[in-house]
Amino acid sequence: MNVPRKTPGRSLLWFLPGAAVFLLGVLFTPAGASRFISGDVTVYLLNAARMLEGQAIYKDFFQYTTPGTELVYFVLFRLFGPRAWIPNAMLFALGLSVTWLSIAISRKLVPGWLPFLSALLFLTCSFYKGLDGGHHWYSVLAVMAAVAIIIEQRSPMRVAGVGALCGLALFFTQIRGLAAVLGFAAFLVWEHRRKAHTWAALLKTEAYLLGAFLATVVSTNAYFVWRAGVKRFLFCTVVFGSRYYPAYSLGNSLKTYLFSPPSLRPWYGLPFVLVYALVHLLVPLVYLLTLVRYWREAQVHSEYPWDRVMLVSIAGLSLFLGVAPAPSFFRLSVVSLPALILLVWLLSLPGRPERVLAGLLWVFAVLLVALEPLRTQRHRNPYMDLPSGRVALLEPDLLERYRWVADHTRPSDFFFEADWSDTYVALGLRNPTPVPFVTNTDYTRPEQVRDVIDALEKRDVRFVLWSWDLDTPQGDLAGDHLGPLRFYLRTRYHVVKTFADGDQVWQIWQRKS
């Protein structure tokens, strides 16, 4: 059952430094400045900064995910202060860690240099397209670490470790940790049936898994439940996500699948179109192909490591099920590593078509390794010296807004950015409201709108950054509760500055004297 380990013994000594150079090239400029990332991570950075001020998550401000990501950035902020390089450094560490895990797992399935093919595909097709230091990568790291520790042995201690890692994954992403532990439990049932273990042995093993999982979930979340209260904690982390989260945008529904494909123009964008197609077709198709191959060949080719293949397949399916309700390109990229490992395993099997496809993938992956850092570095991104440090702005529309806000505010001022959260930590500003942003959908509740108005009035907030998108109906996404907030702005504020970038328009509203 063991796969011959023909991978060169010193190969990691050059591959991981090469992966590090790749990651540095897409996360930092040659001068060492951080490339500013305005994704979901800015919400978690804002929450961590609020915790640094003494506020309690869920009680004093709203968040719908479990508090693991905020805790990571809170600790780093305590050590180094709210610095712009911190999310980039964490992405670097996450990317390198998951890359190493991809090699460690692949080496248990395929020989030779093929483990590095799955790692290259992960770096170029998955991680590069998911550069956001939010909760996703932390929970994926925990799940893939769980796969790595039991891929060879299922001893009680290793199974308990898997349960603990799934509990840790839930500490970052609720649905991912829960789906992962159910997936591992299903794998243990499959192995029990295949090896004809006793039911007592199965129940004992499942008890190790689920017991360690529950113990980790309780111990990691207990403090935050105590601070916020059970009812509030459950509303934020369970009720809100199931009832109101899908209303945020079409990106939070099934309609996001194959939504907004990249353009074929310019011509050098073709590789990224192929990446888009590969990720969408690979997940979950490769799991179905693997299962079909198992059913057809398990009895004929008993030399294949079927238990390891099924472990990776079931773990990958559990990750996919966690994003299946809203399978955006970003979410599919984040959970695609098991699919990439299985793809390389399928291409390692005897057959000329497999060898040809594997060769094409090698060429494609090496091409992307060269192109993606060049694509990032070729842009002459404007630099800004912010209170959080020197950054390079990847999005040109941010430059004018950031300059204006920086010129008209001082660090620690209250400022409300209504449609997102990327200004707060970058410019050292404070959000006076209990929500990171508002939407004109049911995602923003009526009571949250009232809380925003009360906070703006109580704190006498001078500036509000407003987006015209918040005045535009969201089609079939019902639940616009922003009417009172719009009326309040028109009554107590006036527009002093407008920024435009294509169809996007933002306004600075200043409080009337």
VMD Tcl script that draws the C-alpha trace (Angstrom):
set ca {
  {0.00 0.00 0.00}
  {2.92 2.36 0.51}
  {3.91 4.62 -2.34}
  {7.66 4.47 -3.12}
  {9.21 7.72 -2.06}
  {11.31 8.58 -5.07}
  {11.11 12.30 -4.49}
  {14.67 13.67 -4.28}
  {15.57 13.99 -0.63}
  {16.95 17.54 -0.86}
  {14.26 18.88 -3.14}
  {12.49 20.79 -0.38}
  {15.70 22.74 0.22}
  {15.23 24.52 -3.07}
  {11.49 24.30 -3.59}
  {10.31 26.01 -0.40}
  {12.76 28.95 -0.79}
  {11.51 29.24 -4.38}
  {7.92 29.28 -3.13}
  {8.94 31.93 -0.60}
  {10.39 34.12 -3.36}
  {7.16 33.71 -5.36}
  {5.03 34.74 -2.38}
  {7.25 37.71 -1.58}
  {6.94 38.81 -5.19}
  {3.14 38.95 -5.09}
  {2.77 40.33 -1.54}
  {5.51 42.95 -1.34}
  {7.21 45.39 -3.66}
  {10.95 45.22 -4.44}
  {11.38 48.14 -2.03}
  {9.78 46.12 0.76}
  {6.45 47.96 0.92}
  {3.31 45.92 1.54}
  {0.87 45.62 -1.33}
  {-2.39 46.85 0.14}
  {-5.15 44.22 0.04}
  {-8.66 45.61 0.48}
  {-10.54 42.31 0.74}
  {-12.37 40.69 3.64}
  {-9.22 40.91 5.76}
  {-9.86 44.61 6.39}
  {-12.97 43.70 8.40}
  {-10.94 41.36 10.61}
  {-8.21 43.96 11.04}
  {-10.84 46.51 12.09}
  {-12.29 44.05 14.59}
  {-8.84 43.28 16.00}
  {-8.15 47.01 16.41}
  {-11.45 47.37 18.28}
  {-10.49 44.50 20.57}
  {-7.20 46.29 21.17}
  {-9.24 49.25 22.45}
  {-11.03 46.96 24.90}
  {-14.23 46.32 22.94}
  {-15.78 42.84 23.04}
  {-16.58 41.06 19.79}
  {-20.33 40.32 19.32}
  {-21.19 42.44 22.39}
  {-19.79 45.83 21.34}
  {-19.56 45.25 17.60}
  {-21.01 42.79 15.12}
  {-19.28 39.87 13.38}
  {-20.80 36.71 11.91}
  {-17.76 34.38 11.92}
  {-16.20 32.76 14.95}
  {-13.43 34.85 16.56}
  {-10.26 32.96 15.61}
  {-9.11 35.38 12.90}
  {-9.68 38.44 15.07}
  {-7.73 36.79 17.89}
  {-4.73 36.16 15.61}
  {-4.57 39.79 14.49}
  {-5.30 41.07 18.01}
  {-2.24 39.22 19.32}
  {-0.08 40.55 16.48}
  {-1.37 44.08 17.03}
  {-0.51 43.80 20.72}
  {3.03 42.76 19.79}
  {3.76 45.10 16.86}
  {0.92 47.61 16.70}
  {-1.57 47.89 13.81}
  {0.95 47.68 10.98}
  {0.19 47.36 7.28}
  {2.67 44.52 6.78}
  {0.95 42.19 9.25}
  {-1.79 40.74 6.96}
  {0.75 40.30 4.14}
  {3.19 38.57 6.46}
  {0.44 36.23 7.64}
  {-0.51 35.45 4.04}
  {3.14 34.65 3.38}
  {3.22 32.28 6.37}
  {-0.12 30.70 5.43}
  {0.89 30.20 1.80}
  {4.20 28.60 2.70}
  {2.59 26.36 5.36}
  {-0.17 25.05 3.10}
  {2.36 24.55 0.28}
  {4.49 22.40 2.58}
  {1.38 20.41 3.61}
  {0.45 19.87 -0.03}
  {3.88 18.32 -0.66}
  {3.75 16.25 2.54}
  {0.33 14.83 1.60}
  {1.13 14.33 -2.09}
  {4.28 12.36 -1.27}
  {2.04 9.74 0.35}
  {0.18 9.32 -2.96}
  {2.56 9.92 -5.85}
  {6.30 9.33 -6.44}
  {9.06 11.36 -8.03}
  {8.66 15.06 -8.67}
  {4.87 14.96 -8.92}
  {4.28 16.25 -5.35}
  {5.82 19.51 -6.50}
  {3.37 19.74 -9.38}
  {0.42 19.84 -6.97}
  {2.29 22.46 -4.90}
  {2.98 24.62 -7.97}
  {-0.63 24.39 -9.08}
  {-1.76 25.33 -5.58}
  {0.49 28.41 -5.47}
  {-0.43 29.65 -8.94}
  {-4.05 28.54 -9.43}
  {-5.37 28.67 -5.86}
  {-3.38 30.81 -3.47}
  {-2.54 33.59 -5.91}
  {-6.24 33.94 -6.70}
  {-7.19 33.91 -3.02}
  {-4.88 36.55 -1.58}
  {-6.98 37.59 1.38}
  {-5.96 37.13 4.99}
  {-9.51 36.57 6.25}
  {-10.82 33.46 7.95}
  {-10.67 31.10 4.95}
  {-6.98 30.18 4.81}
  {-6.66 29.67 8.56}
  {-9.42 27.06 8.61}
  {-8.11 25.37 5.44}
  {-4.65 25.15 7.03}
  {-6.16 23.36 10.05}
  {-8.10 20.88 7.89}
  {-5.12 20.05 5.66}
  {-2.93 19.58 8.75}
  {-5.53 17.10 9.99}
  {-5.27 15.17 6.70}
  {-1.49 15.10 6.99}
  {-1.39 13.61 10.49}
  {-3.68 10.63 9.77}
  {-2.90 9.87 6.15}
  {-0.57 7.06 7.21}
  {-1.89 5.97 10.62}
  {-5.17 6.25 12.50}
  {-3.95 5.80 16.08}
  {-6.19 7.15 18.89}
  {-3.87 10.10 19.52}
  {-3.74 11.03 15.83}
  {-7.52 10.79 15.51}
  {-7.91 12.99 18.59}
  {-5.49 15.45 16.99}
  {-7.70 15.52 13.90}
  {-10.72 16.31 16.06}
  {-8.83 19.13 17.76}
  {-7.74 20.55 14.39}
  {-11.32 20.45 13.11}
  {-12.36 22.31 16.26}
  {-9.64 24.84 15.51}
  {-10.94 25.14 11.93}
  {-14.40 25.89 13.36}
  {-12.80 28.59 15.53}
  {-12.05 30.40 12.25}
  {-14.90 29.25 9.96}
  {-17.97 27.60 11.47}
  {-19.21 25.61 8.49}
  {-15.73 24.47 7.43}
  {-14.83 23.02 10.81}
  {-18.19 21.26 11.15}
  {-18.10 19.88 7.60}
  {-14.51 18.70 8.10}
  {-15.20 16.72 11.28}
  {-18.24 15.09 9.65}
  {-16.07 14.23 6.65}
  {-13.40 12.59 8.80}
  {-16.11 10.72 10.71}
  {-17.46 9.44 7.38}
  {-13.96 8.33 6.36}
  {-13.61 6.31 9.56}
  {-16.93 4.58 8.77}
  {-15.72 3.82 5.24}
  {-12.48 2.36 6.60}
  {-14.40 0.32 9.18}
  {-16.51 -1.28 6.46}
  {-13.52 -1.90 4.18}
  {-11.32 -3.48 6.84}
  {-14.12 -5.19 8.74}
  {-13.23 -3.64 12.09}
  {-15.51 -4.29 15.04}
  {-18.27 -1.82 15.82}
  {-16.75 -1.27 19.24}
  {-13.45 -0.21 17.67}
  {-15.28 2.17 15.33}
  {-17.28 3.76 18.13}
  {-14.14 4.19 20.21}
  {-12.31 5.88 17.33}
  {-15.27 8.14 16.59}
  {-15.39 9.07 20.28}
  {-11.76 10.19 20.16}
  {-12.52 12.31 17.07}
  {-15.75 13.92 18.26}
  {-14.64 14.27 21.88}
  {-11.50 16.19 20.92}
  {-13.53 18.26 18.46}
  {-16.13 19.30 21.05}
  {-13.49 19.97 23.69}
  {-11.63 22.29 21.32}
  {-14.80 24.09 20.21}
  {-15.85 24.74 23.81}
  {-12.41 25.77 25.07}
  {-11.63 28.16 22.20}
  {-15.03 29.91 22.17}
  {-15.90 29.88 25.88}
  {-14.40 33.27 26.72}
  {-16.16 35.01 23.83}
  {-19.48 33.36 24.70}
  {-19.06 34.56 28.28}
  {-18.35 38.16 27.19}
  {-21.18 38.41 24.68}
  {-23.75 36.04 26.21}
  {-24.95 32.76 24.74}
  {-27.95 34.28 22.93}
  {-25.96 37.03 21.25}
  {-23.11 34.69 20.32}
  {-25.48 32.18 18.72}
  {-27.35 34.90 16.83}
  {-24.14 36.30 15.33}
  {-22.41 32.99 14.52}
  {-25.35 30.71 13.71}
  {-28.66 32.51 13.10}
  {-27.32 35.46 11.10}
  {-25.22 33.30 8.80}
  {-28.09 30.98 7.92}
  {-30.83 33.60 7.67}
  {-29.33 36.91 6.51}
  {-25.84 36.27 5.13}
  {-27.09 35.06 1.69}
  {-28.86 38.42 1.21}
  {-25.58 40.37 1.05}
  {-25.07 39.90 -2.71}
  {-25.43 37.39 -5.53}
  {-21.89 36.35 -4.58}
  {-23.37 34.69 -1.51}
  {-25.68 32.40 -3.49}
  {-25.46 29.61 -6.08}
  {-25.72 32.25 -8.82}
  {-22.10 33.20 -8.22}
  {-20.86 30.00 -9.91}
  {-19.05 30.89 -13.17}
  {-19.99 34.52 -12.49}
  {-17.83 37.33 -13.95}
  {-15.25 35.32 -15.95}
  {-11.96 37.10 -16.79}
  {-11.54 38.73 -20.18}
  {-9.43 37.28 -23.00}
  {-8.09 40.77 -23.67}
  {-5.25 41.53 -23.50}
  {-3.82 38.34 -24.95}
  {-1.54 37.70 -21.97}
  {-4.67 37.29 -19.85}
  {-5.28 33.87 -21.45}
  {-3.42 31.90 -18.72}
  {-5.70 33.42 -16.10}
  {-8.78 32.48 -18.11}
  {-7.44 28.91 -18.10}
  {-6.94 29.10 -14.31}
  {-10.54 30.26 -13.92}
  {-11.78 27.35 -16.04}
  {-9.52 24.82 -14.29}
  {-10.70 25.73 -10.79}
  {-14.38 25.71 -11.72}
  {-14.16 22.39 -13.54}
  {-11.83 20.71 -11.06}
  {-13.98 21.23 -7.95}
  {-15.92 19.00 -7.43}
  {-15.51 17.04 -10.71}
  {-12.20 15.46 -9.68}
  {-13.83 13.92 -6.60}
  {-16.44 12.24 -8.76}
  {-13.73 10.92 -11.11}
  {-11.79 9.58 -8.13}
  {-14.83 7.80 -6.70}
  {-15.64 6.28 -10.10}
  {-12.06 5.05 -10.41}
  {-12.21 3.52 -6.95}
  {-15.44 1.65 -7.65}
  {-14.07 0.33 -10.94}
  {-10.50 -0.54 -9.97}
  {-10.25 -1.06 -6.20}
  {-10.40 -4.84 -6.54}
  {-8.17 -5.00 -9.61}
  {-5.44 -2.62 -8.44}
  {-5.09 -3.33 -4.76}
  {-1.56 -1.89 -4.84}
  {-2.94 1.65 -5.09}
  {-3.11 3.55 -1.77}
  {-6.92 3.62 -1.79}
  {-7.26 4.52 1.88}
  {-5.12 7.62 1.40}
  {-6.92 8.53 -1.82}
  {-10.31 8.24 -0.14}
  {-9.14 10.27 2.84}
  {-8.05 13.16 0.62}
  {-11.21 12.81 -1.47}
  {-13.61 12.84 1.49}
  {-11.74 15.73 3.14}
  {-11.89 17.66 -0.13}
  {-15.59 16.97 -0.54}
  {-16.23 18.23 2.99}
  {-14.35 21.45 2.18}
  {-16.35 21.82 -1.01}
  {-19.67 21.29 0.77}
  {-18.72 24.16 3.07}
  {-18.68 26.58 0.09}
  {-21.26 24.85 -2.13}
  {-24.10 27.26 -1.22}
  {-22.01 30.13 -2.65}
  {-19.31 28.63 -4.93}
  {-17.52 31.79 -6.03}
  {-14.17 31.59 -7.80}
  {-12.43 32.85 -4.66}
  {-14.06 30.26 -2.38}
  {-13.44 27.42 -4.83}
  {-9.78 28.49 -5.07}
  {-9.44 28.39 -1.28}
  {-10.77 24.81 -0.98}
  {-9.19 23.40 -4.15}
  {-5.97 21.92 -2.73}
  {-7.33 18.37 -2.18}
  {-8.68 18.43 -5.74}
  {-5.26 19.44 -7.09}
  {-3.58 16.64 -5.14}
  {-6.07 14.10 -6.53}
  {-5.68 15.47 -10.06}
  {-1.92 14.85 -9.88}
  {-2.58 11.36 -8.47}
  {-4.92 10.55 -11.37}
  {-2.28 11.75 -13.84}
  {0.37 9.59 -12.16}
  {-1.45 6.38 -13.10}
  {-0.18 4.39 -16.10}
  {-1.33 5.65 -19.48}
  {-0.09 7.86 -22.29}
  {-2.94 10.43 -22.02}
  {-2.13 10.87 -18.33}
  {1.56 11.46 -19.05}
  {0.76 14.02 -21.76}
  {-1.66 15.92 -19.50}
  {0.82 15.87 -16.64}
  {3.49 17.33 -18.96}
  {1.13 20.09 -20.08}
  {0.31 20.92 -16.47}
  {4.02 21.17 -15.63}
  {4.51 23.66 -18.47}
  {1.41 25.61 -17.44}
  {2.40 25.76 -13.76}
  {5.98 26.87 -14.51}
  {4.64 29.53 -16.89}
  {2.34 30.88 -14.17}
  {5.16 30.90 -11.62}
  {7.01 33.31 -13.91}
  {4.02 35.34 -15.11}
  {2.16 36.03 -11.89}
  {4.89 37.91 -10.00}
  {5.74 39.79 -13.20}
  {2.09 40.68 -13.65}
  {2.04 42.05 -10.12}
  {5.39 43.82 -10.31}
  {4.88 45.42 -13.73}
  {2.23 47.77 -12.37}
  {3.73 50.97 -11.02}
  {1.52 51.09 -7.98}
  {1.39 54.43 -6.19}
  {3.00 54.43 -2.76}
  {1.51 56.02 0.32}
  {3.02 56.54 3.76}
  {0.10 55.80 6.04}
  {-0.08 55.72 9.84}
  {0.09 51.92 9.54}
  {3.20 52.02 7.34}
  {4.24 52.35 3.71}
  {1.94 50.58 1.25}
  {1.59 50.16 -2.51}
  {-2.01 50.57 -3.64}
  {-3.07 47.90 -6.10}
  {-6.39 49.64 -6.81}
  {-5.86 53.09 -8.37}
  {-9.30 54.35 -7.24}
  {-8.14 54.12 -3.62}
  {-5.36 56.67 -4.05}
  {-7.45 59.82 -4.37}
  {-9.83 58.78 -1.60}
  {-7.01 57.85 0.76}
  {-5.18 61.11 0.15}
  {-8.28 63.17 0.77}
  {-9.24 61.31 3.94}
  {-5.63 61.39 5.23}
  {-5.47 65.16 4.62}
  {-8.74 65.86 6.45}
  {-8.47 63.51 9.43}
  {-6.01 62.57 12.12}
  {-5.28 59.10 13.56}
  {-7.85 58.07 16.19}
  {-10.56 60.29 14.65}
  {-14.01 58.77 14.27}
  {-14.88 58.18 10.61}
  {-17.57 56.03 9.03}
  {-16.92 54.24 5.72}
  {-20.40 53.04 4.87}
  {-19.72 50.53 2.09}
  {-16.55 48.78 3.32}
  {-13.79 48.83 5.97}
  {-10.45 49.38 4.27}
  {-9.67 52.87 5.60}
  {-9.76 52.29 9.35}
  {-6.58 50.41 10.23}
  {-4.68 51.76 7.20}
  {-5.28 55.38 8.27}
  {-5.51 54.78 12.01}
  {-9.18 55.82 12.14}
  {-11.95 54.48 14.36}
  {-15.35 53.21 13.31}
  {-17.94 54.72 15.69}
  {-20.69 52.24 14.78}
  {-21.12 48.60 15.83}
  {-21.07 47.33 12.21}
  {-18.12 47.28 9.78}
  {-20.28 48.57 6.91}
  {-23.90 48.71 5.74}
  {-25.71 47.26 2.74}
  {-29.04 48.01 1.11}
  {-30.13 44.38 1.56}
  {-31.47 42.27 4.41}
  {-27.83 41.60 5.42}
  {-28.03 44.93 7.31}
  {-30.81 44.63 9.86}
  {-33.14 47.53 10.82}
  {-31.80 47.56 14.38}
  {-28.26 47.88 12.99}
  {-29.33 50.94 10.96}
  {-30.71 52.51 14.14}
  {-27.44 51.73 15.94}
  {-25.46 53.41 13.15}
  {-27.55 56.57 13.35}
  {-27.29 56.68 17.15}
  {-23.50 56.22 16.98}
  {-23.04 58.96 14.36}
  {-25.07 61.33 16.50}
  {-23.50 60.37 19.82}
  {-19.92 60.60 18.52}
  {-20.63 63.73 16.47}
  {-18.85 62.05 13.55}
  {-17.53 64.63 11.11}
  {-17.16 62.60 7.90}
  {-19.06 59.71 6.29}
  {-17.81 58.00 3.12}
  {-20.86 56.94 1.13}
  {-21.18 54.90 -2.07}
  {-23.82 55.43 -4.72}
  {-24.21 51.65 -4.78}
  {-26.01 52.00 -1.44}
  {-28.68 54.08 -3.25}
  {-29.05 51.60 -6.12}
  {-31.72 48.86 -5.87}
  {-30.18 45.37 -5.71}
  {-32.62 43.68 -8.09}
  {-34.06 40.53 -6.55}
  {-32.13 41.05 -3.29}
  {-34.84 42.41 -1.03}
  {-34.60 44.03 2.36}
  {-33.34 47.62 1.96}
  {-33.51 49.15 5.45}
  {-31.26 52.17 4.84}
  {-34.06 54.73 4.41}
  {-33.66 56.29 7.88}
  {-29.87 56.49 7.43}
  {-30.21 58.24 4.05}
  {-32.66 60.72 5.57}
  {-30.31 61.33 8.50}
  {-27.39 62.03 6.15}
  {-29.41 64.47 4.03}
  {-30.60 66.23 7.18}
  {-27.39 66.45 9.21}
  {-24.65 66.23 6.54}
  {-23.79 67.71 3.15}
  {-21.56 66.47 0.30}
  {-18.10 68.05 0.19}
  {-16.23 65.71 -2.16}
  {-17.06 63.20 -4.90}
  {-14.80 60.47 -6.29}
  {-15.56 58.53 -9.46}
  {-14.00 55.46 -11.05}
  {-15.98 54.19 -14.01}
  {-19.46 53.31 -12.79}
  {-18.40 53.56 -9.15}
  {-19.07 56.85 -7.33}
  {-18.23 57.70 -3.73}
  {-19.11 60.80 -1.75}
  {-17.70 62.39 1.37}
  {-20.49 63.74 3.54}
  {-19.48 66.30 6.17}
  {-21.53 67.14 9.25}
  {-23.22 70.52 9.03}
  {-22.08 73.17 11.47}
}
mol new
graphics top color blue
foreach p $ca { graphics top sphere $p radius 0.5 }
foreach p [lrange $ca 0 end-1] q [lrange $ca 1 end] { graphics top cylinder $p $q radius 0.2 }
display resetview
